[in-house]
């Protein structure tokens, strides 16, 4: 089954750097996953996704909004977004 997956990814090390920078700038601790969620929340555009197979080593992280979920590919060490209501056989 194919899922509607956003074409952009966020490498784990980039999310970690964002979290560290946000902590320095705002003084509050932020996890890597929280930084990834914020990044996808700001960049997701429905026209920039396509139906593809889910990566083999994926793990659900959290909901981004009503339509999108954040996943982590622990085999390749990056975050990606999946539309939670669209799939294709």
Secondary structure by P-SEA (a helix, b strand, c coil): cccccccccccaaaaaaaaaaaaaaccccccaaaaaaaaaaaccccccbbbbcccccccccccccccbbbbbccccccccccccccccc
